[in-house]
Amino acid sequence: MEVFDLTTTDMPYYDNLLKNPEYYRREKGLIGEIVRISPEVYFSLCAVMREEKNLKGELSALVPEYIDKYAKAMRAGDKFPIPVLELLRNEQEGRQRVAAAQKIGMKKIPVLLVFPVIDWRDWNIVDVIGERIAEQRIRG
């Protein structure tokens, strides 16, 4: 059961990135790609981006009431905007939705991953986040 609408993040900036990827690559130096990752990897990446020492700090921001409300709506068939991880600005949107999807048993969730256009020959800039995402993309 797909509970996420892959056509929207519900944020105009990222929705425009989905609709006009070449413009964003050329003019803004950004690439957006929808990847499927586990909720655990999502929360881990959030923690790394926020420089949390462990997941406990990241998970403490979750609001159980929202998670329960969203999980109930997901079970009822409602569609939700896809979560976002933007590596350049260390921003995320969608923790509550990811936790709700995890609660209803989803093992992998779609996430719009936004990252800068880089010269991949310069491997010294590839860090743990890039390695994890590459691993997830390869595994599917």
Buried (B, 14 or more C-beta within 10 A) or exposed (E): EEBBBEEBBEEEEBBBBBEBBEEBBEEBEBBBBEBBBBBEBBBBBBBBBEEBEEEEEBBEEBEEEBBEEBBEBBBEEEBBBBBBBBBEEBEBBBBBBBBBBBBEEBEBBBBBBBBBEEEEEEEEEEEEBBEBBEEBEEEE
